[in-house]
Amino acid sequence: MEDKGQSWEAYWGKQNEHEWWERPNQEVLDLVHGQSPLERPNVLDLGCGLGRHAIAFAQAGYRVTATDASRRAIEHVSQWAKDLGLDIATKRCNMLDQVFHPGSFDIVVSYNVIYHGYREQFASAIAHVHTLLKPGGLFFFTCPTRQDGKYGYGECVAPHTYLAAKSVTPGDIHYFADETDLDTLLTGYRLLWRRQDTGYWDNQGVEQYYSNWSVLAEKCTHRGDQDVTKTMGIRP
């Protein structure tokens, strides 16, 4: 397996970074409690990091699989689950690796993951998740907008794609999407909602502006069902 997680291996080795990354995002918690483990039992946390969202789903009674390219990340979530008495399946792999059967999952969550790379990889990740989902399955993901504070900084290696100089792991390739781009890439999905979250975060002592898309989409059950509804900033 090609190891693309070396920069994150070093990052996850910094114990002072763990507290923030162990707190689940509120939108993911809303998804956890807004769905039923009886109706949508099988969850994949794609690029799980330290496992905060995998743990949240498992605590709510879902059957959870967590994957990440980083050995440290997988070891952390495995031990965390063991300490809590939770059963979480883990797999070290890259986000595009074909390690699961099509239609294996009811929900896939990928928080701050699939935009790492070029647009082609971003598109492939969205299509890959479509294959992994059952018909009617849900895909929640985040990615930076073109107003994000990292956009335009670092070497531009392709349109809207930068070696991110302002990332927590400088040198990672980041792709930045806009609404039209997301609509194009979500072929085969029905967009349930999309919102733009903005604010500031502390990047090693420097206040930095962030602007991220949060997206929840449903895999269409039949061809022609796609209904891309623009709902930026509005949630049901």
Backbone torsions as a table, in degrees:
resi	resn	phi	psi	omega
1	MET	NA	129.8	175.4
2	GLU	-68.9	127.9	-176.0
3	ASP	-92.9	108.7	179.3
4	LYS	-104.6	12.3	-172.8
5	GLY	-108.7	17.5	-173.2
6	GLN	-63.0	-41.7	179.8
7	SER	-64.5	-34.7	178.4
8	TRP	-76.6	-27.2	175.2
9	GLU	-57.8	-46.1	-179.9
10	ALA	-66.7	-40.5	-177.8
11	TYR	-65.1	-45.2	-179.5
12	TRP	-69.0	-15.6	176.0
13	GLY	-75.8	-9.6	179.0
14	LYS	-87.6	104.2	-175.2
15	GLN	-61.4	-28.7	-178.7
16	ASN	-69.4	-12.7	179.3
17	GLU	-89.8	-9.0	-169.0
18	HIS	-72.6	-35.8	-172.9
19	GLU	-57.9	-48.3	-178.2
20	TRP	-64.9	-42.2	-175.4
21	TRP	-76.2	-5.1	175.2
22	GLU	-97.8	-2.0	177.4
23	ARG	-95.5	118.5	-177.9
24	PRO	-67.4	147.6	176.3
25	ASN	-68.3	142.4	-175.9
26	GLN	-64.3	-37.1	179.1
27	GLU	-64.1	-36.4	176.5
28	VAL	-68.7	-40.4	176.4
29	LEU	-61.3	-38.7	176.4
30	ASP	-60.7	-38.4	177.7
31	LEU	-68.0	-43.1	178.3
32	VAL	-53.8	-48.4	-174.5
33	HIS	-89.2	-11.6	178.4
34	GLY	-88.2	-10.2	177.3
35	GLN	-114.4	174.9	-178.4
36	SER	-120.5	129.7	175.5
37	PRO	-66.7	-12.7	174.6
38	LEU	-80.6	-34.8	-177.9
39	GLU	-91.8	-34.5	179.8
40	ARG	-131.4	75.0	-168.7
41	PRO	-76.6	-31.4	-168.3
42	ASN	-98.5	119.0	-173.6
43	VAL	-121.3	136.8	172.4
44	LEU	-114.3	124.5	170.3
45	ASP	-98.1	99.8	-173.1
46	LEU	-88.9	111.6	-173.1
47	GLY	77.3	59.2	-166.3
48	CYS	-73.3	-16.1	-174.1
49	GLY	60.5	-135.1	-179.3
50	LEU	-76.1	-8.9	170.6
51	GLY	102.3	16.1	-174.9
52	ARG	-59.0	-38.5	-177.4
53	HIS	-82.8	-33.1	173.4
54	ALA	-60.5	-43.3	178.9
55	ILE	-63.0	-44.1	-178.4
56	ALA	-61.3	-43.3	178.2
57	PHE	-66.3	-43.5	-178.9
58	ALA	-63.3	-39.3	178.7
59	GLN	-64.6	-25.4	179.4
60	ALA	-89.2	2.2	173.6
61	GLY	100.0	7.6	177.8
62	TYR	-81.4	157.0	171.1
63	ARG	-89.6	115.5	-166.4
64	VAL	-116.4	137.5	169.2
65	THR	-118.6	134.0	-179.3
66	ALA	-123.3	130.3	179.2
67	THR	-126.0	151.8	174.4
68	ASP	-164.1	154.3	177.9
69	ALA	-79.2	-15.9	-175.6
70	SER	-91.5	128.2	176.1
71	ARG	-62.9	-44.4	-179.7
72	ARG	-59.6	-41.2	-179.3
73	ALA	-62.5	-47.2	-178.8
74	ILE	-64.9	-40.2	177.4
75	GLU	-62.8	-38.3	-178.3
76	HIS	-66.2	-50.0	-177.2
77	VAL	-67.9	-33.5	177.8
78	SER	-63.8	-44.7	179.9
79	GLN	-69.3	-40.4	179.0
80	TRP	-59.5	-47.2	178.9
81	ALA	-61.8	-42.5	178.9
82	LYS	-61.0	-43.0	-179.5
83	ASP	-62.7	-31.7	-178.8
84	LEU	-91.9	-2.0	-178.2
85	GLY	71.9	31.2	-179.2
86	LEU	-105.0	148.6	179.1
87	ASP	-103.8	101.0	178.2
88	ILE	-122.1	123.9	175.1
89	ALA	-77.7	135.1	-179.4
90	THR	-124.3	151.7	179.4
91	LYS	-150.1	125.6	174.5
92	ARG	-86.1	117.0	-179.1
93	CYS	-165.6	165.4	173.9
94	ASN	-82.7	162.2	-170.0
95	MET	-66.5	-21.5	-178.5
96	LEU	-102.3	1.9	179.4
97	ASP	-64.5	138.5	-179.7
98	GLN	-89.2	84.6	-175.7
99	VAL	-117.1	-2.9	-179.8
100	PHE	-127.1	152.5	178.0
101	HIS	-71.6	147.2	175.3
102	PRO	-56.3	143.8	178.3
103	GLY	70.9	27.6	-176.4
104	SER	-81.3	-19.5	-168.3
105	PHE	-129.1	148.7	175.0
106	ASP	-92.3	-28.9	-179.8
107	ILE	-139.7	133.6	170.8
108	VAL	-122.5	128.9	176.7
109	VAL	-116.3	131.8	177.8
110	SER	-139.8	94.6	-173.1
111	TYR	-96.6	116.5	178.9
112	ASN	57.3	50.0	-174.9
113	VAL	-130.9	-59.1	-161.1
114	ILE	-73.3	-8.5	177.0
115	TYR	-86.2	-1.6	177.2
116	HIS	-76.3	101.4	-177.1
117	GLY	135.2	-168.8	179.6
118	TYR	-82.6	169.7	-179.7
119	ARG	-58.0	-36.8	-179.5
120	GLU	-60.8	-38.3	178.0
121	GLN	-71.4	-38.2	176.0
122	PHE	-59.0	-48.0	178.8
123	ALA	-63.4	-40.9	-179.6
124	SER	-65.0	-36.7	179.1
125	ALA	-65.3	-42.7	178.3
126	ILE	-63.0	-42.1	178.1
127	ALA	-68.4	-37.6	178.5
128	HIS	-62.0	-44.6	177.8
129	VAL	-62.4	-38.7	178.1
130	HIS	-56.0	-41.4	178.3
131	THR	-66.4	-38.1	-176.9
132	LEU	-72.3	-25.2	-176.6
133	LEU	-80.7	146.8	167.0
134	LYS	-73.0	157.1	173.5
135	PRO	-54.5	131.5	-176.4
136	GLY	84.6	-0.2	179.0
137	GLY	-70.7	159.0	-174.4
138	LEU	-107.5	140.7	176.0
139	PHE	-124.8	116.8	174.0
140	PHE	-110.9	128.3	176.9
141	PHE	-148.0	163.2	175.4
142	THR	-126.6	155.1	175.4
143	CYS	-161.5	155.8	-177.8
144	PRO	-76.8	146.8	173.4
145	THR	-84.4	177.5	178.6
146	ARG	-85.2	6.9	170.6
147	GLN	-102.0	-0.7	-177.5
148	ASP	-63.1	149.8	-178.5
149	GLY	-63.7	-18.2	178.1
150	LYS	-85.4	-16.9	-175.7
151	TYR	-67.2	130.6	177.9
152	GLY	89.7	-2.7	-179.4
153	TYR	-110.1	136.6	-174.9
154	GLY	93.7	177.0	-177.6
155	GLU	-70.5	130.5	175.2
156	CYS	-83.0	114.1	-174.9
157	VAL	-103.0	-9.8	177.6
158	ALA	-171.0	167.7	179.1
159	PRO	-54.1	126.4	177.4
160	HIS	60.0	27.1	-175.7
161	THR	-133.2	125.6	-173.2
162	TYR	-133.7	147.5	163.3
163	LEU	-74.8	100.6	-164.5
164	ALA	-68.3	107.5	-179.8
165	ALA	-75.0	-20.3	-175.4
166	LYS	-108.2	18.1	179.1
167	SER	-81.4	163.4	173.1
168	VAL	-67.4	-20.8	172.9
169	THR	-123.4	80.7	-175.1
170	PRO	-53.3	138.4	-179.6
171	GLY	102.4	-13.0	173.1
172	ASP	-63.2	143.0	174.0
173	ILE	-83.1	127.9	179.1
174	HIS	-121.8	135.1	172.4
175	TYR	-103.8	138.7	-176.9
176	PHE	-116.3	123.0	-174.3
177	ALA	-104.8	157.0	168.6
178	ASP	-117.4	179.1	-175.3
179	GLU	-59.4	-46.5	-178.2
180	THR	-61.1	-40.6	178.8
181	ASP	-61.9	-46.6	180.0
182	LEU	-62.5	-40.8	178.2
183	ASP	-58.4	-41.4	179.8
184	THR	-66.2	-41.7	-174.8
185	LEU	-75.4	-21.4	-177.0
186	LEU	-89.0	33.5	174.5
187	THR	-61.5	132.2	-178.3
188	GLY	91.1	-0.3	176.9
189	TYR	-118.1	156.6	167.3
190	ARG	-107.6	119.4	-177.7
191	LEU	-74.0	117.3	179.3
192	LEU	-84.5	-45.0	170.9
193	TRP	-162.7	157.4	176.4
194	ARG	-144.5	135.0	177.0
195	ARG	-138.7	157.4	178.1
196	GLN	-108.3	117.6	178.6
197	ASP	-100.2	132.2	-178.4
198	THR	-132.3	160.2	177.7
199	GLY	163.4	-157.6	-179.3
200	TYR	-131.5	147.8	176.7
201	TRP	-135.0	158.9	-178.0
202	ASP	-90.9	105.1	178.8
203	ASN	-99.3	89.4	179.6
204	GLN	53.1	48.1	175.9
205	GLY	90.0	-2.5	179.8
206	VAL	-113.3	126.9	178.6
207	GLU	-72.0	125.6	-175.2
208	GLN	-130.2	134.8	-178.9
209	TYR	-76.7	137.7	173.6
210	TYR	-124.3	150.1	175.4
211	SER	-147.1	109.3	-173.7
212	ASN	-123.2	144.3	167.7
213	TRP	-83.9	136.1	165.4
214	SER	-115.0	129.2	-171.7
215	VAL	-131.3	134.3	170.3
216	LEU	-124.0	120.1	-178.1
217	ALA	-130.9	153.7	-179.3
218	GLU	-115.1	133.7	176.5
219	LYS	-66.4	125.6	-179.2
220	CYS	-63.8	143.5	-178.4
221	THR	-86.9	-21.5	179.3
222	HIS	-138.8	154.8	174.6
223	ARG	-60.5	140.9	178.2
224	GLY	86.1	1.1	-178.0
225	ASP	-83.5	-8.5	-173.2
226	GLN	-57.9	131.5	-179.4
227	ASP	-138.3	86.5	-177.1
228	VAL	-83.7	105.7	-178.4
229	THR	-107.9	122.5	-178.0
230	LYS	-78.0	118.0	-176.1
231	THR	-133.4	35.2	-177.3
232	MET	-54.5	124.3	176.1
233	GLY	81.8	0.7	-178.0
234	ILE	-123.3	130.4	176.7
235	ARG	-123.2	145.9	178.3
236	PRO	-69.0	NA	NA
